[in-house]
């Protein structure tokens, strides 16, 4: 339906696709259901997005995303840990680490701006990847998903504005 496997892996060279089956698909639906951006989506919506996802495995030390590179999609950590760094005055500054259930890259589903940080696997890491192009295909297939996402994003923006007052 979405053809993720026909494109190059999300970050290229060493990423290996993981096998998928029905149990994994259901696990993907549950995992996507915990992504803050997707909290208001129905199981049917999540299933549509899960169909577009693929798991990728990265060895320790592999750069999954590089600051400044084009964004390709959303990543949900299934297992393992990653380090997030950002260049500051030519030196990498650690922003933190993330583990299972954590999400990065979600804004690239909505815009084509470059990555704002580098994400590196600190141990063997498996991620669930939803590429932006596949996300947009899902939105065209079911525009109601976009309406529910707009409501979530509106609430998030209102929350940010309220904290600034």
Secondary structure as UniProt FT lines:
FT   HELIX           4..6
FT   TURN            10..11
FT   TURN            13..14
FT   STRAND          16..17
FT   HELIX           22..33
FT   HELIX           36..38
FT   TURN            39..40
FT   HELIX           43..51
FT   STRAND          54..58
FT   TURN            60..61
FT   STRAND          63..65
FT   TURN            67..68
FT   STRAND          73..79
FT   STRAND          82..88
FT   TURN            89..90
FT   STRAND          91..98
FT   TURN            100..101
FT   STRAND          103..104
FT   HELIX           106..109
FT   STRAND          118..121
FT   STRAND          125..131
FT   HELIX           132..141
FT   HELIX           143..164
//
